[in-house]
Structure formats: C-alpha cells, structure tokens
Amino acid sequence: MTTRQFHRICQGAAKRAGLPKWVAPHTLRHSFATNLLENNIDVRVIQVLLGHAQLDTTARYTQVATNVIRRVMSPIDRLIPLDAPPDEAPPLDNLPPA
C-alpha cells in the first residue's frame, strides 16, 4: 500500500464517519497517542511506540485531555496530619495560617 492509498482510505473513512475534512493519517497518530495518555499509559511508553528519540517530540504529538489534568493531585492535597487517622483528617480550611 502506498502512502497516497493510505491517505485516501483515511479520507474515505473520515467522510463515512462524518468527521471533518482535515482528517489524515497523521490525525490517527495524534489520536493514538492521546488515547494512550488518557488511559494512563506512561508518556515514555508512548515515546517508544511512536518511535521518537526525544521525549520533547512525543510531548508535541500528544494532546493532554482535560480529564487527565483533572485527575492530577497536588502532593500537598495528599498530606494528612500525623496525629489524625486518614479518615478523620481535618479539612484544609481549618488548618492554622502558615
């Protein structure tokens, strides 16, 4: 299969699926990487699968989904007072000022 044939197949599939005209084989690459990222696959694994030598290149190809960003928890949010059991930790707004 030639590159041109593959491009035409992608265009035809996108048209049948009702997707925008700009869908191309490269769009599949972005979608693949984004899907892996959304499923918590380490970006270094994605780097290998995409065949990138530099992690910076992979970072450009992957599009961070908002649901991934929402799941990120600050290390501060993970802290609980040492003298309180984890299920009885006071809310953060009751802590003394720093």
N, CA, C and O atoms as a Tinker XYZ file with bonds, in Angstrom:
   392  protein
     1  N      0.853000   -1.175000    0.000000    73     2
     2  CA     0.000000    0.000000    0.000000    64     1     3
     3  C      0.899000    1.239000    0.000000    63     2     4     5
     4  O      1.861000    1.330000    0.763000    81     3
     5  N      0.569000    2.160000   -0.851000    73     3     6
     6  CA     1.347000    3.394000   -0.919000    64     5     7
     7  C      0.825000    4.402000    0.099000    63     6     8     9
     8  O     -0.271000    4.253000    0.641000    81     7
     9  N      1.625000    5.418000    0.344000    73     7    10
    10  CA     1.221000    6.490000    1.249000    64     9    11
    11  C     -0.038000    7.173000    0.737000    63    10    12    13
    12  O     -0.934000    7.506000    1.512000    81    11
    13  N     -0.098000    7.376000   -0.562000    73    11    14
    14  CA    -1.263000    8.034000   -1.170000    64    13    15
    15  C     -2.530000    7.191000   -0.981000    63    14    16    17
    16  O     -3.592000    7.727000   -0.667000    81    15
    17  N     -2.417000    5.874000   -1.173000    73    15    18
    18  CA    -3.563000    4.989000   -0.979000    64    17    19
    19  C     -4.044000    5.039000    0.472000    63    18    20    21
    20  O     -5.243000    5.096000    0.742000    81    19
    21  N     -3.085000    5.014000    1.395000    73    19    22
    22  CA    -3.440000    5.051000    2.809000    64    21    23
    23  C     -4.148000    6.364000    3.152000    63    22    24    25
    24  O     -5.121000    6.372000    3.906000    81    23
    25  N     -3.658000    7.462000    2.599000    73    23    26
    26  CA    -4.274000    8.766000    2.829000    64    25    27
    27  C     -5.716000    8.768000    2.299000    63    26    28    29
    28  O     -6.623000    9.267000    2.965000    81    27
    29  N     -5.919000    8.216000    1.112000    73    27    30
    30  CA    -7.274000    8.157000    0.540000    64    29    31
    31  C     -8.205000    7.286000    1.389000    63    30    32    33
    32  O     -9.376000    7.624000    1.558000    81    31
    33  N     -7.706000    6.192000    1.913000    73    31    34
    34  CA    -8.515000    5.323000    2.778000    64    33    35
    35  C     -8.926000    6.076000    4.039000    63    34    36    37
    36  O    -10.076000    5.986000    4.468000    81    35
    37  N     -7.990000    6.818000    4.635000    73    35    38
    38  CA    -8.304000    7.618000    5.829000    64    37    39
    39  C     -9.351000    8.677000    5.507000    63    38    40    41
    40  O    -10.283000    8.886000    6.284000    81    39
    41  N     -9.203000    9.342000    4.371000    73    39    42
    42  CA   -10.168000   10.365000    3.968000    64    41    43
    43  C    -11.556000    9.761000    3.763000    63    42    44    45
    44  O    -12.559000   10.341000    4.176000    81    43
    45  N    -11.606000    8.592000    3.122000    73    43    46
    46  CA   -12.888000    7.933000    2.894000    64    45    47
    47  C    -13.557000    7.504000    4.195000    63    46    48    49
    48  O    -14.766000    7.668000    4.364000    81    47
    49  N    -12.761000    6.952000    5.113000    73    47    50
    50  CA   -13.303000    6.527000    6.410000    64    49    51
    51  C    -13.795000    7.729000    7.209000    63    50    52    53
    52  O    -14.835000    7.656000    7.864000    81    51
    53  N    -13.060000    8.827000    7.158000    73    51    54
    54  CA   -13.461000   10.038000    7.878000    64    53    55
    55  C    -14.764000   10.588000    7.306000    63    54    56    57
    56  O    -15.636000   11.031000    8.053000    81    55
    57  N    -14.894000   10.560000    5.994000    73    55    58
    58  CA   -16.116000   11.058000    5.360000    64    57    59
    59  C    -17.312000   10.195000    5.756000    63    58    60    61
    60  O    -18.376000   10.719000    6.088000    81    59
    61  N    -17.136000    8.869000    5.721000    73    59    62
    62  CA   -18.229000    7.968000    6.099000    64    61    63
    63  C    -18.608000    8.116000    7.569000    63    62    64    65
    64  O    -19.765000    7.915000    7.939000    81    63
    65  N    -17.632000    8.469000    8.407000    73    63    66
    66  CA   -17.880000    8.644000    9.838000    64    65    67
    67  C    -18.415000   10.037000   10.157000    63    66    68    69
    68  O    -18.795000   10.314000   11.294000    81    67
    69  N    -18.445000   10.908000    9.157000    73    67    70
    70  CA   -18.936000   12.270000    9.375000    64    69    71
    71  C    -17.927000   13.151000   10.082000    63    70    72    73
    72  O    -18.303000   14.132000   10.722000    81    71
    73  N    -16.659000   12.818000    9.976000    73    71    74
    74  CA   -15.605000   13.606000   10.613000    64    73    75
    75  C    -15.184000   14.756000    9.710000    63    74    76    77
    76  O    -15.496000   14.754000    8.519000    81    75
    77  N    -14.471000   15.750000   10.271000    73    75    78
    78  CA   -14.029000   16.898000    9.463000    64    77    79
    79  C    -13.140000   16.475000    8.293000    63    78    80    81
    80  O    -12.494000   15.427000    8.321000    81    79
    81  N    -13.129000   17.311000    7.281000    73    79    82
    82  CA   -12.380000   17.035000    6.047000    64    81    83
    83  C    -10.883000   16.871000    6.291000    63    82    84    85
    84  O    -10.219000   16.153000    5.544000    81    83
    85  N    -10.339000   17.516000    7.313000    73    83    86
    86  CA    -8.894000   17.544000    7.528000    64    85    87
    87  C     -8.319000   16.271000    8.132000    63    86    88    89
    88  O     -7.113000   16.214000    8.371000    81    87
    89  N     -9.123000   15.257000    8.387000    73    87    90
    90  CA    -8.607000   14.014000    8.966000    64    89    91
    91  C     -7.624000   13.382000    7.998000    63    90    92    93
    92  O     -7.907000   13.233000    6.809000    81    91
    93  N     -6.459000   13.009000    8.527000    73    91    94
    94  CA    -5.391000   12.427000    7.726000    64    93    95
    95  C     -4.696000   11.338000    8.547000    63    94    96    97
    96  O     -4.955000   11.214000    9.744000    81    95
    97  N     -3.827000   10.558000    7.930000    73    95    98
    98  CA    -3.098000    9.534000    8.695000    64    97    99
    99  C     -2.393000   10.099000    9.929000    63    98   100   101
   100  O     -2.297000    9.427000   10.956000    81    99
   101  N     -1.906000   11.324000    9.824000    73    99   102
   102  CA    -1.218000   11.929000   10.965000    64   101   103
   103  C     -2.191000   12.166000   12.123000    63   102   104   105
   104  O     -1.796000   12.136000   13.288000    81   103
   105  N     -3.472000   12.405000   11.792000    73   103   106
   106  CA    -4.500000   12.565000   12.817000    64   105   107
   107  C     -4.632000   11.276000   13.625000    63   106   108   109
   108  O     -4.843000   11.319000   14.837000    81   107
   109  N     -4.510000   10.134000   12.955000    73   107   110
   110  CA    -4.559000    8.844000   13.655000    64   109   111
   111  C     -3.434000    8.747000   14.677000    63   110   112   113
   112  O     -3.624000    8.225000   15.776000    81   111
   113  N     -2.283000    9.245000   14.311000    73   111   114
   114  CA    -1.117000    9.224000   15.210000    64   113   115
   115  C     -1.389000   10.049000   16.470000    63   114   116   117
   116  O     -1.118000    9.605000   17.585000    81   115
   117  N     -1.925000   11.247000   16.279000    73   115   118
   118  CA    -2.279000   12.100000   17.420000    64   117   119
   119  C     -3.341000   11.428000   18.285000    63   118   120   121
   120  O     -3.238000   11.410000   19.512000    81   119
   121  N     -4.356000   10.880000   17.635000    73   119   122
   122  CA    -5.447000   10.236000   18.365000    64   121   123
   123  C     -4.949000    9.034000   19.152000    63   122   124   125
   124  O     -5.356000    8.823000   20.294000    81   123
   125  N     -4.074000    8.250000   18.547000    73   123   126
   126  CA    -3.495000    7.081000   19.205000    64   125   127
   127  C     -2.744000    7.500000   20.463000    63   126   128   129
   128  O     -2.941000    6.926000   21.534000    81   127
   129  N     -1.886000    8.501000   20.326000    73   127   130
   130  CA    -1.090000    8.964000   21.462000    64   129   131
   131  C     -1.981000    9.553000   22.556000    63   130   132   133
   132  O     -1.760000    9.300000   23.741000    81   131
   133  N     -2.983000   10.334000   22.163000    73   131   134
   134  CA    -3.887000   10.946000   23.140000    64   133   135
   135  C     -4.690000    9.890000   23.871000    63   134   136   137
   136  O     -4.881000    9.983000   25.084000    81   135
   137  N     -5.168000    8.879000   23.142000    73   135   138
   138  CA    -5.929000    7.798000   23.758000    64   137   139
   139  C     -5.079000    7.048000   24.780000    63   138   140   141
   140  O     -5.561000    6.720000   25.864000    81   139
   141  N     -3.829000    6.778000   24.446000    73   139   142
   142  CA    -2.938000    6.102000   25.391000    64   141   143
   143  C     -2.725000    6.956000   26.635000    63   142   144   145
   144  O     -2.748000    6.449000   27.757000    81   143
   145  N     -2.519000    8.252000   26.430000    73   143   146
   146  CA    -2.307000    9.160000   27.547000    64   145   147
   147  C     -3.538000    9.197000   28.455000    63   146   148   149
   148  O     -3.406000    9.183000   29.679000    81   147
   149  N     -4.720000    9.244000   27.865000    73   147   150
   150  CA    -5.963000    9.259000   28.641000    64   149   151
   151  C     -6.165000    7.967000   29.429000    63   150   152   153
   152  O     -6.863000    7.950000   30.443000    81   151
   153  N     -5.553000    6.895000   28.956000    73   151   154
   154  CA    -5.657000    5.612000   29.646000    64   153   155
   155  C     -4.467000    5.354000   30.564000    63   154   156   157
   156  O     -4.143000    4.212000   30.889000    81   155
   157  N     -3.827000    6.447000   30.972000    73   155   158
   158  CA    -2.739000    6.426000   31.958000    64   157   159
   159  C     -1.513000    5.633000   31.524000    63   158   160   161
   160  O     -0.809000    5.076000   32.366000    81   159
   161  N     -1.253000    5.574000   30.239000    73   159   162
   162  CA    -0.022000    4.952000   29.745000    64   161   163
   163  C      1.089000    5.988000   29.886000    63   162   164   165
   164  O      0.928000    7.143000   29.493000    81   163
   165  N      2.202000    5.567000   30.445000    73   163   166
   166  CA     3.328000    6.478000   30.672000    64   165   167
   167  C      3.791000    7.091000   29.353000    63   166   168   169
   168  O      3.872000    6.406000   28.333000    81   167
   169  N      4.090000    8.379000   29.386000    73   167   170
   170  CA     4.497000    9.101000   28.180000    64   169   171
   171  C      5.780000    8.509000   27.585000    63   170   172   173
   172  O      6.010000    8.631000   26.382000    81   171
   173  N      6.609000    7.875000   28.403000    73   171   174
   174  CA     7.830000    7.246000   27.868000    64   173   175
   175  C      7.490000    6.008000   27.055000    63   174   176   177
   176  O      8.199000    5.684000   26.102000    81   175
   177  N      6.414000    5.308000   27.414000    73   175   178
   178  CA     5.959000    4.168000   26.621000    64   177   179
   179  C      5.418000    4.679000   25.283000    63   178   180   181
   180  O      5.686000    4.097000   24.231000    81   179
   181  N      4.663000    5.762000   25.339000    73   179   182
   182  CA     4.132000    6.370000   24.114000    64   181   183
   183  C      5.281000    6.809000   23.220000    63   182   184   185
   184  O      5.212000    6.665000   22.000000    81   183
   185  N      6.330000    7.340000   23.820000    73   183   186
   186  CA     7.515000    7.751000   23.068000    64   185   187
   187  C      8.073000    6.585000   22.260000    63   186   188   189
   188  O      8.387000    6.738000   21.080000    81   187
   189  N      8.195000    5.426000   22.892000    73   187   190
   190  CA     8.738000    4.252000   22.205000    64   189   191
   191  C      7.787000    3.796000   21.096000    63   190   192   193
   192  O      8.225000    3.483000   19.989000    81   191
   193  N      6.499000    3.761000   21.392000    73   191   194
   194  CA     5.520000    3.314000   20.398000    64   193   195
   195  C      5.476000    4.220000   19.175000    63   194   196   197
   196  O      5.261000    3.750000   18.058000    81   195
   197  N      5.681000    5.527000   19.385000    73   195   198
   198  CA     5.693000    6.463000   18.264000    64   197   199
   199  C      7.051000    6.511000   17.570000    63   198   200   201
   200  O      7.179000    7.100000   16.497000    81   199
   201  N      8.062000    5.896000   18.175000    73   199   202
   202  CA     9.388000    5.853000   17.560000    64   201   203
   203  C     10.178000    7.135000   17.687000    63   202   204   205
   204  O     10.995000    7.451000   16.822000    81   203
   205  N      9.944000    7.883000   18.764000    73   203   206
   206  CA    10.650000    9.146000   18.966000    64   205   207
   207  C     11.922000    8.937000   19.777000    63   206   208   209
   208  O     11.935000    8.173000   20.742000    81   207
   209  N     12.981000    9.615000   19.380000    73   207   210
   210  CA    14.228000    9.561000   20.139000    64   209   211
   211  C     14.166000   10.504000   21.341000    63   210   212   213
   212  O     14.733000   10.212000   22.394000    81   211
   213  N     13.482000   11.624000   21.182000    73   211   214
   214  CA    13.414000   12.636000   22.233000    64   213   215
   215  C     12.008000   12.702000   22.825000    63   214   216   217
   216  O     11.017000   12.665000   22.096000    81   215
   217  N     11.931000   12.799000   24.137000    73   215   218
   218  CA    10.648000   12.909000   24.816000    64   217   219
   219  C      9.932000   14.209000   24.437000    63   218   220   221
   220  O      8.703000   14.252000   24.402000    81   219
   221  N     10.690000   15.256000   24.157000    73   219   222
   222  CA    10.097000   16.533000   23.749000    64   221   223
   223  C      9.255000   16.377000   22.483000    63   222   224   225
   224  O      8.209000   17.011000   22.343000    81   223
   225  N      9.715000   15.537000   21.572000    73   223   226
   226  CA     8.961000   15.297000   20.338000    64   225   227
   227  C      7.629000   14.645000   20.658000    63   226   228   229
   228  O      6.605000   15.014000   20.084000    81   227
   229  N      7.631000   13.682000   21.564000    73   227   230
   230  CA     6.398000   12.999000   21.958000    64   229   231
   231  C      5.440000   13.969000   22.618000    63   230   232   233
   232  O      4.232000   13.901000   22.389000    81   231
   233  N      5.956000   14.863000   23.425000    73   231   234
   234  CA     5.108000   15.837000   24.114000    64   233   235
   235  C      4.375000   16.714000   23.108000    63   234   236   237
   236  O      3.251000   17.139000   23.375000    81   235
   237  N      4.975000   16.991000   21.973000    73   235   238
   238  CA     4.305000   17.787000   20.947000    64   237   239
   239  C      3.199000   17.002000   20.254000    63   238   240   241
   240  O      2.196000   17.580000   19.836000    81   239
   241  N      3.375000   15.697000   20.131000    73   239   242
   242  CA     2.395000   14.875000   19.440000    64   241   243
   243  C      1.190000   14.545000   20.307000    63   242   244   245
   244  O      0.082000   14.396000   19.792000    81   243
   245  N      1.386000   14.433000   21.589000    73   243   246
   246  CA     0.272000   14.070000   22.458000    64   245   247
   247  C     -0.495000   15.307000   22.867000    63   246   248   249
   248  O      0.091000   16.349000   23.159000    81   247
   249  N     -1.793000   15.186000   22.887000    73   247   250
   250  CA    -2.656000   16.280000   23.309000    64   249   251
   251  C     -3.224000   15.886000   24.661000    63   250   252   253
   252  O     -3.935000   14.888000   24.780000    81   251
   253  N     -2.908000   16.674000   25.677000    73   251   254
   254  CA    -3.344000   16.340000   27.027000    64   253   255
   255  C     -4.841000   16.583000   27.145000    63   254   256   257
   256  O     -5.321000   17.689000   26.900000    81   255
   257  N     -5.561000   15.556000   27.516000    73   255   258
   258  CA    -7.010000   15.664000   27.673000    64   257   259
   259  C     -7.325000   16.295000   29.024000    63   258   260   261
   260  O     -6.578000   16.123000   29.988000    81   259
   261  N     -8.422000   17.019000   29.087000    73   259   262
   262  CA    -8.771000   17.713000   30.321000    64   261   263
   263  C     -9.081000   16.753000   31.452000    63   262   264   265
   264  O     -8.851000   17.082000   32.616000    81   263
   265  N     -9.607000   15.555000   31.134000    73   263   266
   266  CA    -9.890000   14.615000   32.217000    64   265   267
   267  C     -8.604000   14.097000   32.856000    63   266   268   269
   268  O     -8.609000   13.728000   34.031000    81   267
   269  N     -7.515000   14.063000   32.112000    73   267   270
   270  CA    -6.222000   13.671000   32.682000    64   269   271
   271  C     -5.736000   14.764000   33.623000    63   270   272   273
   272  O     -5.229000   14.473000   34.707000    81   271
   273  N     -5.888000   16.010000   33.216000    73   271   274
   274  CA    -5.458000   17.136000   34.040000    64   273   275
   275  C     -6.260000   17.173000   35.341000    63   274   276   277
   276  O     -5.703000   17.421000   36.410000    81   275
   277  N     -7.569000   16.926000   35.248000    73   275   278
   278  CA    -8.424000   16.958000   36.442000    64   277   279
   279  C     -8.026000   15.907000   37.475000    63   278   280   281
   280  O     -8.214000   16.119000   38.673000    81   279
   281  N     -7.477000   14.775000   37.027000    73   279   282
   282  CA    -7.111000   13.700000   37.957000    64   281   283
   283  C     -5.788000   13.942000   38.674000    63   282   284   285
   284  O     -5.473000   13.243000   39.636000    81   283
   285  N     -5.013000   14.919000   38.220000    73   283   286
   286  CA    -3.721000   15.190000   38.851000    64   285   287
   287  C     -3.966000   15.778000   40.234000    63   286   288   289
   288  O     -4.726000   16.731000   40.400000    81   287
   289  N     -3.304000   15.185000   41.217000    73   287   290
   290  CA    -3.470000   15.644000   42.588000    64   289   291
   291  C     -2.151000   16.235000   43.082000    63   290   292   293
   292  O     -1.085000   15.648000   42.897000    81   291
   293  N     -2.238000   17.366000   43.692000    73   291   294
   294  CA    -1.066000   18.016000   44.247000    64   293   295
   295  C     -0.531000   17.185000   45.413000    63   294   296   297
   296  O     -1.322000   16.603000   46.156000    81   295
   297  N      0.785000   17.113000   45.593000    73   295   298
   298  CA     1.329000   16.419000   46.758000    64   297   299
   299  C      0.818000   17.008000   48.072000    63   298   300   301
   300  O      0.679000   16.288000   49.061000    81   299
   301  N      0.540000   18.298000   48.087000    73   299   302
   302  CA     0.016000   18.939000   49.302000    64   301   303
   303  C     -1.368000   18.385000   49.636000    63   302   304   305
   304  O     -1.696000   18.192000   50.807000    81   303
   305  N     -2.176000   18.130000   48.611000    73   303   306
   306  CA    -3.506000   17.571000   48.837000    64   305   307
   307  C     -3.453000   16.158000   49.415000    63   306   308   309
   308  O     -4.424000   15.691000   50.011000    81   307
   309  N     -2.337000   15.488000   49.241000    73   307   310
   310  CA    -2.201000   14.125000   49.744000    64   309   311
   311  C     -1.761000   14.072000   51.210000    63   310   312   313
   312  O     -1.792000   13.010000   51.831000    81   311
   313  N     -1.353000   15.217000   51.758000    73   311   314
   314  CA    -0.869000   15.256000   53.130000    64   313   315
   315  C     -2.024000   15.137000   54.116000    63   314   316   317
   316  O     -3.099000   15.700000   53.911000    81   315
   317  N     -1.778000   14.397000   55.181000    73   315   318
   318  CA    -2.734000   14.337000   56.284000    64   317   319
   319  C     -1.935000   14.536000   57.566000    63   318   320   321
   320  O     -0.768000   14.149000   57.629000    81   319
   321  N     -2.539000   15.126000   58.581000    73   319   322
   322  CA    -1.808000   15.292000   59.842000    64   321   323
   323  C     -1.380000   13.932000   60.403000    63   322   324   325
   324  O     -2.121000   12.953000   60.317000    81   323
   325  N     -0.175000   13.889000   60.977000    73   323   326
   326  CA     0.349000   12.635000   61.506000    64   325   327
   327  C     -0.446000   12.118000   62.699000    63   326   328   329
   328  O     -0.484000   10.909000   62.924000    81   327
   329  N     -1.081000   12.997000   63.469000    73   327   330
   330  CA    -1.793000   12.575000   64.657000    64   329   331
   331  C     -3.252000   12.203000   64.398000    63   330   332   333
   332  O     -3.939000   11.767000   65.321000    81   331
   333  N     -3.742000   12.362000   63.172000    73   331   334
   334  CA    -5.131000   12.036000   62.865000    64   333   335
   335  C     -5.186000   10.833000   61.942000    63   334   336   337
   336  O     -4.384000   10.731000   61.014000    81   335
   337  N     -6.126000    9.913000   62.182000    73   335   338
   338  CA    -6.302000    8.800000   61.244000    64   337   339
   339  C     -6.702000    9.343000   59.876000    63   338   340   341
   340  O     -7.333000   10.397000   59.798000    81   339
   341  N     -6.348000    8.643000   58.796000    73   339   342
   342  CA    -6.622000    9.151000   57.447000    64   341   343
   343  C     -8.085000    9.489000   57.210000    63   342   344   345
   344  O     -8.376000   10.437000   56.480000    81   343
   345  N     -9.019000    8.745000   57.801000    73   343   346
   346  CA   -10.424000    9.018000   57.544000    64   345   347
   347  C    -10.979000   10.142000   58.412000    63   346   348   349
   348  O    -12.129000   10.545000   58.233000    81   347
   349  N    -10.179000   10.657000   59.353000    73   347   350
   350  CA   -10.629000   11.737000   60.218000    64   349   351
   351  C     -9.783000   13.004000   60.062000    63   350   352   353
   352  O     -9.766000   13.855000   60.951000    81   351
   353  N     -9.104000   13.120000   58.967000    73   351   354
   354  CA    -8.249000   14.290000   58.745000    64   353   355
   355  C     -9.117000   15.537000   58.638000    63   354   356   357
   356  O    -10.157000   15.508000   57.981000    81   355
   357  N     -8.700000   16.647000   59.281000    73   355   358
   358  CA    -9.495000   17.879000   59.210000    64   357   359
   359  C     -9.448000   18.475000   57.824000    63   358   360   361
   360  O     -8.482000   18.262000   57.091000    81   359
   361  N    -10.486000   19.226000   57.445000    73   359   362
   362  CA   -10.444000   19.880000   56.125000    64   361   363
   363  C     -9.335000   20.916000   56.105000    63   362   364   365
   364  O     -8.941000   21.452000   57.140000    81   363
   365  N     -8.844000   21.184000   54.909000    73   363   366
   366  CA    -7.714000   22.105000   54.745000    64   365   367
   367  C     -8.047000   23.521000   55.197000    63   366   368   369
   368  O     -7.140000   24.255000   55.590000    81   367
   369  N     -9.314000   23.933000   55.157000    73   367   370
   370  CA    -9.638000   25.300000   55.533000    64   369   371
   371  C     -9.580000   25.518000   57.050000    63   370   372   373
   372  O     -9.661000   26.660000   57.502000    81   371
   373  N     -9.442000   24.450000   57.845000    73   371   374
   374  CA    -9.326000   24.572000   59.310000    64   373   375
   375  C     -7.876000   24.591000   59.787000    63   374   376   377
   376  O     -7.620000   24.675000   60.988000    81   375
   377  N     -6.937000   24.514000   58.862000    73   375   378
   378  CA    -5.531000   24.487000   59.252000    64   377   379
   379  C     -5.086000   25.877000   59.654000    63   378   380   381
   380  O     -5.598000   26.864000   59.125000    81   379
   381  N     -4.128000   25.979000   60.594000    73   379   382
   382  CA    -3.627000   27.302000   61.004000    64   381   383
   383  C     -2.882000   27.965000   59.847000    63   382   384   385
   384  O     -2.346000   27.275000   58.980000    81   383
   385  N     -2.846000   29.307000   59.829000    73   383   386
   386  CA    -2.123000   30.001000   58.741000    64   385   387
   387  C     -0.634000   29.707000   58.818000    63   386   388   389
   388  O     -0.067000   29.509000   59.893000    81   387
   389  N     -0.025000   29.685000   57.650000    73   387   390
   390  CA     1.410000   29.376000   57.561000    64   389   391
   391  C      2.256000   30.567000   57.891000    63   390   392
   392  O      3.484000   30.479000   57.864000    81   391
